[in-house]
Amino acid sequence: MDSRALLRKEREALCDTLTELGPEAPTLCRGWTTADLAAHLMVREREPLAAAGILLPGPFAELNHRRMEAAKASGYERVIAWLRGGPHGLWTLRPMVAVNVLEYFVHHEDARRANGMAPRPADPELDAALWRLLRASGNRQLRKLRGFGVVAQAPDGRSAVLRKGFPEARIAGGPGEVLLYLTGRKEAARVELDGSEMAVTALSNAPLRA
């Protein structure tokens, strides 16, 4: 399955979950309901200037907040219908499609796990894509972890050095679980940490975020 087909599959699954949960359900994103989460995804893809406020403070962040509120005011079902029809614009380019697979997987789990849903069964195609994203983005996610190395260990025995350094910590779990951990969903991620006690402590305390 190519990345576009995989993204369509994950978008549909997320939209189904959001529909099932309704607009007022909690998510793992602090202070956000499912309506906030859906609005975030819509603004992120539809309004590039407002989307800059996801990362930039001040006027950009204020614009992002206003556009999310406007999206929510337009109706939860309308936002979900729009999401089912995407992606749009630059997000249709192949490199951006791969990034969106991670975005939709993580936010899907934000909605699911905040509402008591267990991890989904392993999906070889999704796991393969997430493993590639993990190898590509792991070092960036761990950029604040200075002086220690981190190795990811998949259930099938594969390993990848996410950050070079010594001593090392090992984070074991499915690629999606490791990505959830590295994007700040530490309590929800089903992973095991071992290796150097110092490195494990540093990893456990590292300020990881999306």
BABA-289924 format. One record per atom (N, C-alpha, C, O): x, y, z. Coordinates in steps of 0.05 Angstrom, whole numbers, padded with zeros to 5 digits, always signed. Each point is the difference from the previous one (the first is absolute). Last residue first. Layout:
<ketors>
XYZ;...
</ketors>
This chain:
<ketors>
+00107+00337+00411;-00004-00003-00029;+00015+00021-00015;-00001+00002-00025;+00041-00033+00119;-00025+00012-00010;-00002-00004-00030;+00020-00005-00013;+00045-00014+00112;-00008-00007-00027;-00027+00011-00007;-00018+00003+00017;+00096+00008+00058;-00025+00015-00007;-00007-00006-00029;+00004+00017-00018;+00050-00084+00091;+00003+00019-00023;-00026+00013-00007;-00021-00013+00000;+00039-00057+00068;-00004+00028+00008;+00002+00020-00022;-00005+00024+00004;+00020-00119-00017;-00026+00002+00014;-00007+00029+00008;-00024+00007+00000;+00109-00026-00038;-00022-00003-00020;-00027+00003+00013;-00018+00013-00012;+00093-00013+00068;+00000+00024-00016;-00022-00001-00021;-00014+00020-00005;+00027-00096+00058;-00011+00022+00016;-00001+00026-00016;-00020+00014+00001;+00060-00088-00041;-00029-00005+00003;-00012+00023+00016;-00022+00009-00007;+00115-00010-00001;-00012+00007-00026;-00031-00003+00002;-00015+00016-00011;+00067-00041+00086;+00002+00028-00004;-00015+00009-00026;-00014+00020+00000;+00022-00112+00019;-00019+00013+00019;+00000+00030-00004;-00021+00013+00000;+00044-00082-00080;+00013+00015+00021;-00020+00014+00018;-00018+00013-00010;-00032-00084-00040;+00026+00009-00007;+00013+00014+00024;-00005-00007+00023;-00104-00003-00055;+00021-00013+00015;+00027+00010-00010;+00001+00018-00018;-00119-00009+00010;+00026+00014-00001;+00020-00017+00016;-00006-00010+00022;-00094-00004-00078;+00017-00007+00023;+00027+00013-00004;+00011+00001-00022;-00121+00018-00014;+00028-00005-00005;+00014-00009+00025;-00011+00003+00022;-00085+00035-00060;+00006-00027+00010;+00029-00007-00008;+00005-00013-00020;-00059+00112+00037;+00015-00017-00018;+00007-00026+00014;+00007-00001+00023;-00052+00076+00020;-00018-00016-00017;+00015-00020-00017;-00011-00020-00009;+00055+00084+00067;-00017-00018+00016;-00018-00018-00016;-00007-00022+00009;+00065+00087-00053;+00015-00020+00015;-00018-00020+00015;+00005-00024+00000;-00009+00096-00077;-00022-00016+00011;+00012-00023+00017;-00007-00024-00004;+00058+00090-00049;-00010+00010+00025;-00023-00015+00012;-00011+00008+00021;+00065-00026-00103;-00016+00025-00004;-00014+00008+00026;-00019+00016-00001;+00072-00095-00003;+00018+00022-00008;-00015+00026-00005;+00012+00021+00000;-00061-00101+00022;+00018+00007+00022;+00016+00025-00007;+00002+00019+00016;-00054-00057-00083;-00017+00013+00020;+00017+00009+00023;-00004+00022+00011;+00048-00072-00076;-00006+00027-00009;-00019+00015+00019;+00004+00024+00005;+00015-00114+00013;+00024+00016+00004;-00005+00029-00009;+00009+00019+00014;-00077-00080-00031;+00002+00004+00029;+00024+00018+00006;-00001+00018+00017;-00012-00047-00106;-00020+00020+00008;+00002+00007+00029;-00003+00023+00008;+00059-00092-00041;+00008+00026-00009;-00020+00022+00007;+00008+00023+00006;-00001-00108+00058;-00008+00004-00028;+00008+00028-00008;+00001+00018+00016;+00057-00049+00063;-00028-00001-00005;-00006+00003-00030;+00019+00003-00016;+00066+00021+00092;-00011-00023-00015;-00030+00002-00002;-00014+00005+00019;+00109+00054+00002;-00029+00003+00002;-00012-00022-00018;+00003+00002-00025;+00097+00021+00077;-00014-00014-00020;-00030+00003+00005;-00009-00003+00022;+00106+00060+00002;-00025-00011+00010;-00013-00014-00024;+00003+00009-00023;+00107+00019+00046;-00024-00002-00016;-00024-00010+00016;+00002-00014+00020;+00097+00074+00002;-00013-00026-00002;-00027+00001-00015;-00010+00022-00006;+00057+00025-00044;+00005-00021+00020;+00001+00013+00027;+00011+00021+00004;-00046-00004-00117;+00011+00009+00026;+00005-00024+00018;-00008-00022-00006;-00057+00052-00087;+00027-00011+00007;+00009+00012+00027;-00005+00023+00005;-00097-00041-00043;+00018+00021+00007;+00026-00013+00009;+00001-00017+00017;-00066-00037-00056;-00014+00025-00003;+00017+00024+00006;-00003+00022-00011;+00018-00127-00024;+00011+00021+00017;-00014+00026-00005;+00002+00011-00022;-00042-00112+00009;+00009+00024-00014;+00011+00019+00021;-00012+00004+00021;-00024-00117-00040;+00008+00022+00017;+00009+00024-00017;+00009-00004-00022;-00069-00099+00019;+00014+00022-00012;+00007+00022+00020;-00014+00004+00020;-00038-00084+00000;+00029-00001+00004;+00015+00022-00014;+00024+00004+00006;-00122-00018+00002;+00012-00020-00018;+00030-00002+00002;+00012-00014-00016;-00064+00079+00067;-00007-00027+00008;+00012-00022-00017;+00005-00022+00009;+00047+00117-00002;-00027-00009-00009;-00005-00029+00009;+00019-00014+00005;+00046+00099+00030;-00001-00029-00005;-00028-00008-00006;-00018+00002+00017;+00088+00092-00011;-00027-00011-00001;+00002-00030-00007;+00015-00007-00017;+00056+00079+00067;-00004-00020-00021;-00029-00009+00002;-00009-00007+00021;+00078+00094+00014;-00026-00014+00002;-00002-00019-00024;+00005+00008-00023;+00075+00054+00087;-00010-00012-00025;-00026-00014+00005;-00007-00008+00022;+00058+00098+00027;-00008-00028+00002;-00009-00010-00028;-00009+00016-00017;+00037+00076+00037;+00019-00017+00014;-00007-00029+00002;+00015-00015+00012;-00092+00088-00024;+00028+00004-00006;+00017-00019+00016;-00004-00005+00024;-00099+00026-00060;+00013-00021+00017;+00029+00001-00006;+00009-00014-00019;-00073+00067-00028;+00006+00012+00026;+00013-00020+00019;+00007+00007+00023;-00036-00031-00113;+00021+00020-00002;+00007+00012+00027;+00022+00011+00003;-00085-00084-00039;+00017-00003+00024;+00021+00022+00002;+00020-00003+00014;-00082-00004-00087;-00017-00001+00023;+00017+00000+00026;-00009+00009+00021;+00054-00013-00104;-00012+00027+00004;-00018+00000+00026;+00001+00019+00015;+00037-00101-00043;+00021+00018+00010;-00011+00027+00006;+00007+00013+00020;-00065-00078-00060;+00006-00005+00027;+00021+00019+00012;-00003+00009+00023;-00037-00018-00116;-00007+00022+00018;+00010-00003+00029;-00002+00018+00016;+00014-00083-00090;+00006+00026-00012;-00003+00023+00020;+00015+00019-00001;-00036-00110+00024;+00029+00001-00007;+00007+00028-00009;+00022+00010+00005;-00113-00027+00010;+00015-00001+00025;+00030+00003-00005;+00013+00016+00014;-00071-00026-00088;-00002+00027+00012;+00016+00002+00026;+00012+00021+00006;-00018-00105-00047;+00016+00018-00017;+00000+00029+00012;+00020+00013+00000;-00075-00076+00042;+00028-00007+00005;+00019+00019-00017;+00020+00010+00011;-00113-00006-00026;+00007+00013+00025;+00029-00005+00008;+00014+00017+00011;-00050-00061-00087;+00002+00029-00005;+00009+00014+00025;+00016+00019-00001;-00032-00111+00010;+00024+00005-00018;+00003+00030-00005;+00023+00010+00000;-00099-00038+00048;+00024-00002+00016;+00025+00005-00017;+00019+00013+00010;-00102-00016-00054;+00002+00024+00016;+00026-00001+00017;+00014+00020+00002;-00033-00096-00051;+00005+00023-00019;+00003+00026+00016;+00019+00015-00006;-00041-00096+00054;+00027-00001-00011;+00006+00024-00018;+00022+00011+00001;-00085-00017+00084;-00006+00003-00028;+00027+00001-00014;+00014+00021+00002;-00057-00053+00102;+00023+00007-00018;-00010+00001-00029;-00014-00018-00009;-00059+00037+00084;+00017-00022-00009;+00021+00009-00019;-00003+00020-00014;-00031+00053+00083;-00011-00015-00022;+00018-00024-00007;+00024+00001+00006;-00036+00044+00094;+00015+00002-00025;-00012-00017-00022;-00009-00022+00006;-00061+00050+00067;+00026-00014+00000;+00015+00005-00026;-00012+00008-00020;-00061+00059+00070;+00003-00020-00021;+00028-00012+00000;+00020+00014+00004;-00060+00060+00053;+00001-00028+00010;+00002-00021-00021;-00004-00024+00006;+00006+00123-00015;-00027-00010+00005;-00001-00030+00006;-00020-00014-00005;+00099+00064-00017;-00012+00017+00021;-00028-00010+00007;-00011+00008+00020;+00057-00049-00091;+00010-00008+00026;-00010+00017+00023;-00002-00009+00023;-00023+00027-00116;-00008-00027+00009;+00008-00005+00029;-00016-00009+00016;+00039+00092-00060;-00028-00003+00005;-00007-00027+00012;-00016-00002+00019;+00105+00018-00043;-00008+00020+00021;-00029-00003+00007;-00007+00002+00023;+00041-00052-00095;+00005-00013+00026;-00006+00020+00023;-00008-00009+00022;+00001+00042-00109;-00020-00021+00003;+00003-00013+00027;-00020-00005+00014;+00084+00067-00038;-00025+00013+00009;-00023-00021+00002;-00018+00004+00017;+00102-00034-00050;+00003+00010+00027;-00026+00011+00011;-00008-00006+00022;+00010-00022-00113;+00003-00022+00018;+00001+00009+00029;-00015-00010+00017;+00015+00075-00085;-00027-00012+00004;+00002-00024+00019;-00019-00005+00015;+00100+00049-00037;-00019+00019+00013;-00027-00013+00006;-00010+00002+00022;+00075-00050-00073;+00007+00001+00028;-00020+00018+00015;-00009-00007+00022;-00001+00002-00114;-00006-00026+00012;+00006+00000+00029;-00016-00010+00016;+00039+00086-00066;-00028-00001+00008;-00008-00027+00011;-00018-00002+00017;+00103+00016-00056;-00001+00014+00026;-00029-00002+00011;-00003-00003+00024;+00017-00031-00109;+00013-00017+00020;-00001+00013+00027;-00005-00014+00020;-00027+00063-00093;-00018-00022+00006;+00012-00018+00021;-00014-00008+00019;+00066+00077-00054;-00019+00010+00020;-00021-00021+00007;-00009-00001+00023;+00073-00016-00092;+00014+00002+00026;-00019+00009+00023;+00003-00008+00023;-00040+00001-00113;+00007-00026+00012;+00015+00004+00027;-00007-00014+00019;-00066+00085-00052;+00026-00008-00009;+00010-00024+00016;-00005-00002+00024;-00077+00049-00005;-00003-00022-00019;+00027-00009-00011;+00002-00021-00013;-00015+00096+00072;-00002-00025+00015;-00004-00024-00019;+00000-00023+00009;+00001+00116-00036;+00026-00011+00003;+00000-00027+00013;+00019-00016-00003;-00114+00038-00026;+00023+00018-00004;+00027-00015+00002;+00004-00022-00010;-00080-00030+00058;-00003+00020-00021;+00026+00015-00003;+00018-00001+00018;-00061-00104+00020;+00012+00026+00006;-00002+00019-00024;-00011-00007-00022;-00072-00031+00054;+00028+00009-00004;+00018-00022-00009;-00008-00022-00005;-00089+00017+00032;+00006+00007-00028;+00028+00007-00006;+00007+00003-00024;-00042-00023+00112;-00003-00024-00017;+00007+00005-00029;+00009-00018-00014;-00012+00090+00076;+00024-00017+00004;-00002-00025-00017;+00021-00009-00011;-00095+00066+00011;+00022+00012-00014;+00025-00017+00003;+00014-00004-00020;-00089-00022+00069;-00005-00004-00029;+00023+00011-00017;+00008-00011-00019;-00008+00028+00111;+00007-00028-00005;-00004-00006-00030;+00016-00015-00011;-00043+00100+00040;+00029-00003+00002;+00009-00028-00007;+00019-00004-00015;-00111+00020+00022;+00011+00013-00024;+00030-00003+00000;+00012-00005-00021;-00059-00025+00096;-00004-00018-00022;+00012+00012-00026;+00010-00015-00016;-00009+00069+00095;+00018-00024+00002;-00003-00018-00024;+00020-00009-00011;-00038+00117+00009;-00014-00025+00005;+00019-00024-00001;+00016-00002-00019;-00001+00101+00016;-00012-00008-00025;-00014-00027+00003;-00016-00008-00017;+00069+00048+00086;-00027+00013-00002;-00014-00009-00025;-00025+00001-00001;+00114-00029+00016;-00018-00014+00018;-00028+00012-00002;-00020-00015+00001;+00087+00057-00051;-00006-00027-00011;-00019-00015+00019;-00018-00013-00010;+00048+00096+00038;-00018+00003-00022;-00007-00027-00012;-00023-00005-00008;+00087+00007+00075;-00026+00006+00012;-00021+00004-00022;-00022-00009+00003;+00112-00003-00030;-00011-00025+00012;-00028+00005+00012;-00017-00017-00003;+00062+00092-00029;-00009-00017-00022;-00010-00027+00010;-00019-00011-00012;+00056+00072+00074;-00025+00011-00011;-00010-00018-00022;-00025-00005-00002;+00108-00018+00040;-00021-00004+00019;-00027+00010-00011;-00020-00013+00002;+00098+00029-00053;-00006-00028+00000;-00024-00006+00019;-00018-00016-00007;+00052+00103+00006;-00015-00006-00024;-00008-00029-00001;-00022-00007-00008;+00078+00033+00078;-00027+00012+00004;-00017-00006-00025;-00024-00006+00003;+00114-00018-00007;-00014-00018+00019;-00029+00010+00004;-00019-00016+00002;+00075+00070-00053;-00006-00025-00014;-00015-00019+00017;-00019-00013-00009;+00050+00096+00046;-00023+00003-00019;-00007-00026-00014;-00023-00005-00006;+00084-00017+00085;-00009+00027-00006;-00023+00000-00020;-00019-00016+00003;+00091-00066-00004;-00016+00014+00020;-00012+00026-00011;+00003+00006-00023;+00022-00102-00030;+00009+00027+00005;-00018+00014+00020;-00024-00003-00001;+00009-00088-00030;+00028+00001+00009;+00008+00028+00009;+00017+00003+00018;-00104-00021-00050;+00005-00024+00016;+00027+00000+00012;+00004-00010+00022;-00035+00078-00083;-00004+00004+00029;+00002-00025+00017;+00001+00002+00024;-00001-00001-00120;+00027+00008+00010;-00002+00005+00030;+00021-00003+00014;-00099-00014-00065;+00014-00024+00009;+00027+00006+00011;+00011-00015+00017;-00064+00082-00058;-00009-00006+00027;+00014-00024+00011;+00005-00002+00024;+00014+00024-00112;+00009+00022+00017;-00009-00005+00029;+00016+00003+00019;-00042-00066-00087;+00028+00000+00007;+00009+00022+00019;+00017-00005+00017;-00110-00049-00034;+00008+00028+00003;+00029+00003+00008;+00006+00000+00024;-00050-00086-00041;-00016+00018-00017;+00011+00029+00000;-00004+00015-00019;+00039-00091+00072;+00002-00006-00028;-00013+00021-00018;+00009+00004-00023;-00009+00005+00119;+00028-00007-00007;+00003-00005-00030;+00020+00009-00012;-00106+00004+00051;+00015+00025-00003;+00028-00006-00010;+00010+00015-00017;-00063-00091+00037;-00011+00015-00022;+00016+00026-00006;+00007+00005-00023;+00015-00057+00099;+00008-00014-00025;-00010+00015-00025;+00014+00002-00020;-00041+00030+00106;+00029+00003-00004;+00009-00012-00026;+00015+00012-00015;-00104-00025+00042;+00004+00027-00010;+00030+00005-00005;+00007+00013-00020;-00031-00095+00060;-00009+00001-00028;+00005+00027-00012;+00008+00002-00023;+00010-00011+00115;+00019-00016-00016;-00008+00001-00030;+00018+00003-00017;-00075+00037+00080;+00024+00016-00003;+00020-00015-00018;+00013+00012-00018;-00091-00057+00041;-00006+00022-00018;+00024+00017-00005;+00004+00009-00023;+00002-00079+00086;+00000-00010-00028;-00007+00022-00020;+00010-00001-00022;+00029+00040+00110;-00020-00021-00005;+00004-00010-00028;+00017+00009-00015;+00058+00040+00083;-00014-00002-00025;-00021-00022+00001;+00005-00022+00011;+00062+00047+00058;-00021+00021-00002;-00017-00002-00026;-00018+00015-00003;+00109-00068+00001;-00010+00014+00024;-00020+00022-00006;+00006+00019-00016;+00008-00110-00037;+00010+00028-00004;-00012+00017+00022;-00024+00004+00002;-00002-00094-00014;+00025+00001+00015;+00013+00028-00004;+00020+00006+00014;-00127-00015-00016;+00022-00010-00016;+00025+00001+00017;+00000+00011+00022;-00118-00011-00008;+00027+00009+00006;+00020-00012-00020;-00006-00019-00015;-00099+00041-00010;+00017-00021+00013;+00028+00011+00005;+00009+00017-00015;-00089+00025-00030;+00007+00008+00026;+00019-00020+00015;+00005+00003+00023;-00048-00010-00115;+00017+00024+00002;+00011+00007+00027;+00018+00016+00003;-00041-00120-00041;-00014+00025+00003;+00018+00023+00006;+00024-00004+00005;-00010-00096-00022;+00004+00012+00026;-00016+00026+00004;-00008+00006+00022;+00007-00055-00106;-00010-00017+00021;+00002+00014+00027;-00019-00003+00017;+00055+00046-00091;-00029-00001-00002;-00012-00017+00022;-00020+00008+00012;+00113-00005-00019;-00010+00026+00009;-00030+00001-00001;-00013+00011+00017;+00055-00088-00052;+00003+00002+00029;-00011+00026+00011;-00014+00000+00020;+00017-00011-00113;-00019-00019+00012;+00000+00001+00030;-00021+00000+00013;+00086+00049-00060;-00026+00013-00002;-00022-00018+00011;-00019+00010+00013;+00106-00046-00016;-00002+00022+00019;-00027+00013+00000;-00012+00005+00020;+00030-00070-00086;-00002-00012+00027;-00003+00021+00022;-00015-00003+00018;+00030+00032-00106;-00027-00011+00002;-00004-00013+00028;-00021+00004+00013;+00107+00027-00034;-00019+00023+00002;-00028-00011+00004;-00014+00010+00018;+00081-00073-00036;+00002+00011+00027;-00019+00024+00005;-00011+00002+00022;+00016-00041-00109;-00010-00020+00019;+00000+00011+00029;-00019-00004+00015;+00057+00056-00084;-00029-00001-00002;-00012-00019+00020;-00021+00006+00012;+00114-00003-00017;-00011+00024+00013;-00030+00000-00002;-00014+00007+00019;+00059-00075-00064;+00003-00004+00029;-00012+00024+00015;-00013-00004+00020;+00019+00008-00113;-00021-00019+00008;+00000-00004+00030;-00021-00003+00012;+00090+00056-00047;-00026+00013-00004;-00023-00018+00009;-00018+00009+00013;+00107-00043-00013;-00005+00019+00022;-00026+00014-00003;-00013+00006+00021;+00021-00104-00065;+00016+00024-00001;-00009+00020+00022;-00020-00004+00013;+00017-00107-00015;-00017+00024+00000;+00018+00025+00000;+00017+00003+00017;
</ketors>
